Amino acid sequence: MATTTTATGSDARTFWAHADRHLVRYGGGFTREIIERASGSFVYSAEGRKILDFTSGQMSAILGHSHPAIVETVQRQVATLDHLYSGMLSRPVVNLARRLAATLPAPLEKALLLTTGAESNEAAIRMAKLVTGKHEIVSFARSWHGMTQAAASATYSAGRKGYGPSAPGNFAIPVPNAFRPDFTTSDGGLDWRRQLDFAFDLIDAQSAGSLAACLVEPILSSGGVIDLPPGYLAALKEKCHARGMLLILDEAQTGLCRTGTWYAFERDGVVPDILTVSKTLGAGLPLAAVITSAEIEQEAYDRGFLFFTTHVSDPLPAAVGLTVLDVLAAERLDERARDLGCFLRRGLEELASCHQVVGDIRGRGLLMGLELVTDRETNQNPDELGARVTRRCLELGLHMNIVQLPGMGGVFRIAPPLTATEEELSLGLSILDTAIGEVSPAG
């Protein structure tokens, strides 16, 4: 087993001096830990601290860190065939496309293999625009689809101010948030059907008659772990098809067993026109895919679809993707995510019974959200409290992820690896319990 080199105070000061001088900051400050290695559900710092990873890296390492099967695949493949001219094909690429199709319902059977979630959404939007001959894109008001041009233009949760005009024809619709309903039924619950009708009335009023696609996540992650109500996706697809739009589902964080099914859309029985997957497909390595029907792919091809990038159809990440599918199937990690998700939810519900500041628990499988509130009557969200709990968790040995949006800073995104154990989940829950109790005035 690899050993951790303990950093001296002088080494750490030098490291951070170099980091502060030479690195561009790209999303707030860096966590002040020097990470030397990672294994399973833990990362290890240069100071010898063992930190439980409740975010699967960047919500990606669904098999944990340094999974033996992934390590073996990378070592073998990088020594054999790692990168090619983008117009050449290799067996891992064709096999991964075939295997992905086998995990999906018809008619999804044609795959384009790329690197990141932003790139896959970029390609999906580009394809939808070309196939429909239109350019307008609809997405949720708390969406996150990536940082490149078309993906960023469909992202509303952050990053819109100060960069000039986004792509023309992008529209936002309200998020169906049952914890904070804007359209309500007679009993005070969320009336998502009325909300959706209202949303598309506004879209129709603003559209120039060129609606191409609607791009959404089945569970908004950066938007606060908002699970779409049962029935919503089917109604949304009807709205889209009635206007000649394609439905694109972004399953960067929900795809490949994390929510307890292979894909989150399975719960609703709704098949998208185009599906994008990323993060979980590479289990921490850069791999993404756009998957669509033969009919849509043929139309795109006939119209000259162009997405020729440096790392499209690279064999090394494709081989890793095949290994990910092998492990998910062999270890039945969809079932494991369901079982561990129930275990995690029960633990979070126990926290809620002990701490008045826990306002809501939501999500599916091993993608859970816990929202802190200052008052359960008003559901006011305490940004600073969430940040303090996050800092205390890290001090106690738990890395947590909190939504970094105004008014959402008390929402934790909990996404441990699918390979985590009940003991590891219990450890994380215990640390979170301690941190909330120590930091929150209300306890």
C-alpha positions as CSV (number, residue, x, y, z in Angstrom):
1,M,0.0,0.0,0.0
2,A,1.2,3.5,-0.9
3,T,2.4,5.6,2.1
4,T,1.4,9.2,2.7
5,T,4.2,11.6,2.9
6,T,3.6,14.0,5.8
7,A,4.1,17.6,4.8
8,T,6.1,19.9,7.1
9,G,4.8,23.3,7.9
10,S,7.4,24.8,5.6
11,D,6.5,22.4,2.7
12,A,2.8,23.4,3.1
13,R,3.5,27.1,3.1
14,T,5.7,26.8,0.0
15,F,2.9,24.7,-1.7
16,W,0.2,27.3,-1.0
17,A,2.5,30.2,-1.9
18,H,3.1,28.6,-5.3
19,A,-0.6,27.8,-5.7
20,D,-1.7,31.3,-4.8
21,R,0.9,32.8,-7.2
22,H,0.5,30.6,-10.2
23,L,-3.1,29.2,-10.3
24,V,-6.1,30.8,-11.8
25,R,-9.0,30.6,-9.4
26,Y,-12.1,29.2,-11.2
27,G,-14.9,28.9,-8.7
28,G,-14.2,30.4,-5.2
29,G,-11.3,29.5,-3.0
30,F,-9.5,26.2,-2.9
31,T,-9.9,23.7,0.0
32,R,-6.8,24.2,2.1
33,E,-5.8,20.6,2.1
34,I,-2.9,19.1,0.0
35,I,-4.3,15.8,-1.3
36,E,-1.7,13.2,-1.9
37,R,-3.7,10.1,-2.7
38,A,-7.2,8.6,-2.7
39,S,-8.5,5.1,-2.2
40,G,-12.1,3.8,-2.0
41,S,-14.3,6.3,-0.1
42,F,-11.4,8.4,1.3
43,V,-8.8,10.9,0.3
44,Y,-5.6,11.4,2.2
45,S,-3.9,14.7,2.8
46,A,-0.2,15.5,3.0
47,E,-0.6,16.0,6.7
48,G,-1.8,12.4,7.1
49,R,-5.5,13.2,7.5
50,K,-8.0,10.6,6.3
51,I,-11.0,12.4,4.9
52,L,-14.3,10.7,4.0
53,D,-15.4,11.7,0.5
54,F,-19.1,12.4,0.4
55,T,-19.0,14.0,-3.1
56,S,-17.3,11.1,-5.1
57,G,-14.7,13.6,-6.2
58,Q,-16.5,16.0,-8.5
59,M,-19.7,13.9,-8.2
60,S,-18.1,11.4,-10.5
61,A,-16.1,8.6,-8.8
62,I,-19.0,6.3,-8.5
63,L,-16.7,3.3,-8.0
64,G,-14.7,5.1,-5.4
65,H,-11.1,6.2,-5.9
66,S,-8.4,3.9,-7.4
67,H,-10.8,1.0,-8.1
68,P,-8.6,-2.0,-8.9
69,A,-10.5,-2.7,-12.2
70,I,-10.1,0.9,-13.3
71,V,-6.4,0.9,-12.4
72,E,-5.8,-2.3,-14.3
73,T,-7.7,-1.0,-17.4
74,V,-5.8,2.3,-17.5
75,Q,-2.4,0.6,-17.1
76,R,-3.2,-1.9,-19.8
77,Q,-4.8,0.4,-22.3
78,V,-2.4,3.3,-22.0
79,A,0.4,0.9,-22.9
80,T,-1.5,-0.4,-25.9
81,L,-3.7,2.3,-27.5
82,D,-4.5,5.6,-25.8
83,H,-5.2,8.3,-28.5
84,L,-5.9,8.4,-32.2
85,Y,-6.6,10.7,-35.0
86,S,-10.3,11.6,-34.5
87,G,-11.4,10.0,-37.7
88,M,-10.0,6.6,-36.8
89,L,-11.9,4.0,-34.8
90,S,-10.8,1.4,-32.2
91,R,-12.6,-1.6,-30.6
92,P,-13.1,0.1,-27.2
93,V,-15.1,2.9,-28.9
94,V,-17.4,0.7,-30.9
95,N,-17.8,-1.7,-28.0
96,L,-18.7,1.0,-25.5
97,A,-21.3,2.5,-27.9
98,R,-22.8,-1.0,-28.3
99,R,-22.8,-1.6,-24.6
100,L,-24.3,1.8,-23.7
101,A,-27.1,1.1,-26.2
102,A,-27.8,-2.2,-24.4
103,T,-28.4,-0.4,-21.1
104,L,-31.0,1.9,-22.7
105,P,-34.5,1.6,-24.1
106,A,-35.3,1.9,-27.8
107,P,-34.8,4.0,-29.8
108,L,-31.6,5.2,-28.1
109,E,-28.8,3.4,-29.9
110,K,-26.3,5.8,-31.5
111,A,-23.5,7.3,-29.3
112,L,-20.9,10.0,-29.7
113,L,-18.1,9.6,-27.2
114,L,-16.6,12.9,-25.8
115,T,-14.9,14.1,-22.7
116,T,-16.9,16.4,-20.3
117,G,-20.5,17.0,-19.5
118,A,-20.3,20.5,-21.0
119,E,-19.0,19.1,-24.2
120,S,-21.7,16.4,-24.4
121,N,-24.4,19.1,-23.8
122,E,-22.8,21.3,-26.4
123,A,-22.9,18.5,-28.9
124,A,-26.5,17.6,-28.0
125,I,-27.7,21.2,-28.4
126,R,-25.8,21.6,-31.7
127,M,-27.4,18.4,-33.0
128,A,-30.9,19.5,-31.9
129,K,-30.5,22.8,-33.6
130,L,-29.3,21.2,-36.8
131,V,-32.0,18.5,-36.9
132,T,-34.9,20.8,-36.1
133,G,-33.6,23.8,-38.1
134,K,-34.4,26.0,-35.1
135,H,-32.3,27.7,-32.4
136,E,-34.2,28.4,-29.2
137,I,-33.3,26.3,-26.1
138,V,-35.4,26.0,-22.9
139,S,-34.0,24.9,-19.5
140,F,-34.6,25.3,-15.8
141,A,-34.0,28.5,-13.9
142,R,-31.6,26.7,-11.6
143,S,-29.9,24.6,-14.3
144,W,-26.3,23.7,-14.6
145,H,-25.2,22.2,-17.9
146,G,-21.6,23.4,-18.4
147,M,-19.3,26.3,-18.9
148,T,-18.8,26.3,-22.7
149,Q,-20.9,28.6,-24.9
150,A,-24.2,26.8,-25.7
151,A,-24.1,24.8,-22.4
152,A,-23.4,28.0,-20.4
153,S,-26.2,29.8,-22.2
154,A,-28.5,27.1,-20.9
155,T,-27.2,27.4,-17.4
156,Y,-29.0,29.7,-15.0
157,S,-27.8,28.7,-11.6
158,A,-24.6,30.8,-11.8
159,G,-22.1,32.4,-14.1
160,R,-24.2,34.6,-16.3
161,K,-23.2,38.1,-15.1
162,G,-20.2,39.9,-16.6
163,Y,-19.6,37.8,-19.6
164,G,-21.6,39.7,-22.2
165,P,-24.5,38.3,-24.3
166,S,-25.2,34.5,-24.1
167,A,-26.5,32.6,-27.2
168,P,-29.7,34.2,-28.5
169,G,-32.9,32.3,-27.9
170,N,-32.3,30.8,-24.5
171,F,-35.3,30.8,-22.1
172,A,-35.7,29.7,-18.5
173,I,-38.7,28.0,-16.9
174,P,-39.4,27.7,-13.1
175,V,-38.1,24.7,-11.2
176,P,-40.9,22.5,-9.6
177,N,-39.6,22.7,-6.1
178,A,-42.0,21.0,-3.7
179,F,-40.2,22.4,-0.7
180,R,-40.7,25.9,-1.8
181,P,-43.8,25.8,-4.1
182,D,-44.7,28.9,-6.1
183,F,-47.9,27.4,-7.6
184,T,-49.9,25.6,-4.9
185,T,-52.8,23.3,-4.7
186,S,-55.7,23.8,-2.2
187,D,-53.7,21.9,0.5
188,G,-50.6,24.0,0.0
189,G,-48.6,21.5,-2.1
190,L,-46.9,22.2,-5.4
191,D,-49.2,22.4,-8.4
192,W,-46.6,21.6,-10.9
193,R,-49.0,21.1,-13.8
194,R,-50.3,24.7,-13.5
195,Q,-46.7,25.9,-13.1
196,L,-45.7,24.0,-16.3
197,D,-48.6,25.4,-18.2
198,F,-47.7,28.9,-17.0
199,A,-44.1,28.4,-18.0
200,F,-44.9,27.4,-21.6
201,D,-47.4,30.2,-21.9
202,L,-44.4,32.5,-21.2
203,I,-42.2,30.6,-23.6
204,D,-44.7,30.8,-26.4
205,A,-45.1,34.6,-25.8
206,Q,-41.3,35.1,-26.0
207,S,-40.4,32.6,-28.8
208,A,-39.7,33.8,-32.3
209,G,-41.2,30.5,-33.5
210,S,-37.8,28.7,-33.5
211,L,-38.0,26.4,-30.5
212,A,-35.5,23.6,-30.9
213,A,-35.1,21.7,-27.7
214,C,-35.6,21.6,-23.9
215,L,-32.5,20.6,-21.9
216,V,-33.1,19.5,-18.3
217,E,-31.7,17.3,-15.5
218,P,-34.1,14.7,-14.0
219,I,-32.8,15.8,-10.6
220,L,-31.3,19.3,-10.5
221,S,-28.1,18.9,-8.6
222,S,-26.4,22.3,-8.5
223,G,-29.8,23.7,-8.3
224,G,-30.4,22.2,-4.9
225,V,-31.0,18.5,-5.5
226,I,-34.5,19.1,-6.7
227,D,-36.2,15.8,-7.8
228,L,-38.8,16.4,-10.6
229,P,-42.2,15.2,-9.4
230,P,-43.5,11.9,-10.9
231,G,-45.4,12.7,-14.1
232,Y,-43.5,16.0,-14.7
233,L,-41.1,14.6,-17.4
234,A,-44.0,13.0,-19.3
235,A,-45.9,16.3,-19.3
236,L,-42.7,18.2,-20.3
237,K,-42.1,15.8,-23.2
238,E,-45.7,16.4,-24.4
239,K,-45.1,20.2,-24.3
240,C,-41.9,19.8,-26.3
241,H,-43.3,17.5,-29.0
242,A,-46.4,19.7,-29.4
243,R,-44.0,22.5,-30.4
244,G,-41.7,20.4,-32.6
245,M,-39.0,20.5,-29.9
246,L,-36.6,17.7,-28.9
247,L,-36.3,16.7,-25.2
248,I,-32.6,16.4,-24.1
249,L,-32.0,14.9,-20.7
250,D,-28.7,15.7,-18.9
251,E,-27.8,12.7,-16.7
252,A,-24.3,13.8,-15.8
253,Q,-24.9,13.1,-12.1
254,T,-27.9,10.9,-12.2
255,G,-26.9,8.3,-14.8
256,L,-25.4,4.9,-14.4
257,C,-27.0,3.6,-11.2
258,R,-26.5,6.5,-8.8
259,T,-30.3,7.0,-8.2
260,G,-31.0,3.3,-7.8
261,T,-31.8,2.7,-11.5
262,W,-29.4,2.7,-14.4
263,Y,-30.9,6.1,-15.5
264,A,-33.1,8.5,-13.5
265,F,-35.6,8.8,-16.3
266,E,-36.5,5.1,-16.0
267,R,-38.7,6.0,-13.0
268,D,-41.0,8.0,-15.2
269,G,-41.0,5.7,-18.2
270,V,-40.0,8.7,-20.4
271,V,-37.4,8.2,-23.1
272,P,-35.6,11.4,-24.2
273,D,-34.9,12.3,-27.8
274,I,-31.3,12.8,-26.8
275,L,-29.5,11.7,-23.7
276,T,-26.2,13.1,-22.3
277,V,-24.1,11.3,-19.8
278,S,-20.7,12.2,-18.4
279,K,-19.2,12.3,-14.9
280,T,-20.3,8.8,-13.8
281,L,-19.5,7.2,-17.1
282,G,-15.8,7.7,-16.6
283,A,-16.0,7.1,-12.8
284,G,-13.7,10.0,-12.4
285,L,-11.9,10.0,-15.7
286,P,-12.9,12.4,-18.5
287,L,-15.5,10.5,-20.5
288,A,-18.9,11.6,-21.8
289,A,-21.5,10.5,-24.4
290,V,-24.4,11.8,-26.4
291,I,-26.9,9.1,-27.2
292,T,-29.8,9.4,-29.6
293,S,-31.9,7.5,-32.1
294,A,-30.9,6.3,-35.5
295,E,-33.5,8.5,-37.0
296,I,-32.1,11.7,-35.4
297,E,-28.5,10.7,-36.0
298,Q,-29.3,10.1,-39.7
299,E,-31.0,13.5,-40.1
300,A,-28.0,15.2,-38.4
301,Y,-25.6,13.3,-40.6
302,D,-27.5,14.2,-43.8
303,R,-27.4,17.9,-42.7
304,G,-23.7,17.8,-42.2
305,F,-23.4,17.5,-38.4
306,L,-19.9,18.6,-37.3
307,F,-18.4,17.9,-33.9
308,F,-14.8,16.9,-34.8
309,T,-12.8,17.5,-31.6
310,T,-9.3,16.5,-30.4
311,H,-10.5,13.7,-28.1
312,V,-13.7,12.5,-29.7
313,S,-13.7,8.6,-29.8
314,D,-10.5,8.3,-27.8
315,P,-9.7,4.6,-27.0
316,L,-8.3,5.0,-23.5
317,P,-11.4,6.6,-21.8
318,A,-13.6,4.3,-23.9
319,A,-11.9,1.3,-22.4
320,V,-12.4,2.8,-18.9
321,G,-16.1,3.3,-19.7
322,L,-16.4,-0.4,-20.6
323,T,-14.9,-1.4,-17.3
324,V,-17.3,0.9,-15.5
325,L,-20.2,-0.8,-17.1
326,D,-18.7,-4.2,-16.3
327,V,-18.4,-3.3,-12.6
328,L,-21.8,-1.7,-12.4
329,A,-23.5,-4.8,-13.8
330,A,-21.3,-7.5,-12.0
331,E,-21.8,-5.9,-8.6
332,R,-25.4,-4.9,-9.2
333,L,-24.7,-1.4,-8.1
334,D,-28.1,-0.1,-9.1
335,E,-29.6,-2.4,-6.4
336,R,-26.8,-1.4,-4.0
337,A,-27.5,2.3,-4.6
338,R,-31.2,1.7,-3.8
339,D,-30.4,-0.1,-0.6
340,L,-27.7,2.3,0.6
341,G,-29.9,5.2,-0.4
342,C,-32.6,3.9,2.0
343,F,-30.0,3.5,4.7
344,L,-28.7,7.0,4.1
345,R,-32.1,8.6,4.0
346,R,-33.0,6.9,7.3
347,G,-29.9,8.4,8.9
348,L,-30.6,11.8,7.5
349,E,-34.2,11.6,8.8
350,E,-32.8,10.8,12.3
351,L,-30.6,14.0,12.0
352,A,-33.7,16.0,11.1
353,S,-35.5,14.7,14.2
354,C,-32.6,15.9,16.3
355,H,-31.8,19.2,14.7
356,Q,-34.4,21.9,14.1
357,V,-32.3,23.5,11.4
358,V,-32.7,20.5,9.1
359,G,-35.6,21.6,7.0
360,D,-35.8,19.1,4.1
361,I,-34.4,15.8,2.9
362,R,-34.8,14.9,-0.8
363,G,-33.2,12.9,-3.6
364,R,-33.0,9.3,-4.8
365,G,-30.5,6.5,-4.2
366,L,-27.1,7.9,-3.4
367,L,-27.8,11.4,-4.6
368,M,-29.4,13.1,-1.6
369,G,-30.0,16.6,-0.6
370,L,-30.2,18.0,3.0
371,E,-31.4,21.6,3.4
372,L,-30.8,23.7,6.4
373,V,-33.3,26.4,7.4
374,T,-33.3,29.0,10.2
375,D,-37.0,28.6,10.7
376,R,-39.1,25.6,9.7
377,E,-42.2,27.8,9.4
378,T,-40.7,30.2,6.8
379,N,-38.0,27.8,5.4
380,Q,-35.5,30.7,5.2
381,N,-32.2,29.4,4.0
382,P,-29.1,30.3,6.0
383,D,-26.1,30.6,3.6
384,E,-23.5,31.3,6.3
385,L,-24.7,28.4,8.5
386,G,-24.2,26.0,5.7
387,A,-20.7,27.2,5.1
388,R,-19.8,26.9,8.8
389,V,-21.2,23.3,8.9
390,T,-19.1,22.5,5.8
391,R,-15.9,23.8,7.4
392,R,-16.5,22.0,10.6
393,C,-17.2,18.7,8.8
394,L,-13.9,19.0,7.0
395,E,-12.1,19.6,10.3
396,L,-13.7,16.5,11.6
397,G,-12.7,14.4,8.5
398,L,-15.7,14.6,6.2
399,H,-15.7,16.4,2.8
400,M,-19.2,17.8,2.0
401,N,-20.4,19.7,-1.0
402,I,-22.7,22.7,-0.5
403,V,-24.7,24.4,-3.2
404,Q,-22.8,27.7,-3.8
405,L,-25.8,29.8,-4.9
406,P,-27.4,32.8,-3.2
407,G,-30.2,31.6,-1.1
408,M,-29.2,28.0,-1.5
409,G,-26.1,27.9,0.7
410,G,-27.7,25.6,3.2
411,V,-28.3,22.8,0.8
412,F,-25.8,19.9,1.0
413,R,-25.3,17.6,-2.0
414,I,-24.5,14.1,-0.6
415,A,-23.2,11.7,-3.3
416,P,-20.8,9.1,-1.8
417,P,-19.4,6.3,-4.1
418,L,-21.8,3.5,-4.9
419,T,-19.1,1.2,-3.4
420,A,-19.3,2.9,0.0
421,T,-20.2,0.7,3.0
422,E,-22.9,1.2,5.6
423,E,-20.1,1.8,8.1
424,E,-18.7,4.6,6.0
425,L,-22.1,6.2,5.5
426,S,-22.6,5.9,9.3
427,L,-19.3,7.7,9.9
428,G,-20.3,10.5,7.6
429,L,-23.7,10.8,9.2
430,S,-22.1,10.9,12.7
431,I,-19.7,13.7,11.6
432,L,-22.5,15.7,10.1
433,D,-24.5,15.3,13.2
434,T,-21.7,16.5,15.4
435,A,-20.9,19.5,13.0
436,I,-24.6,20.6,12.9
437,G,-24.9,20.3,16.7
438,E,-21.7,22.3,17.3
439,V,-22.2,25.0,14.8
440,S,-26.0,25.6,14.8
441,P,-27.3,27.8,17.6
442,A,-30.6,25.9,17.5
443,G,-28.8,22.5,17.5
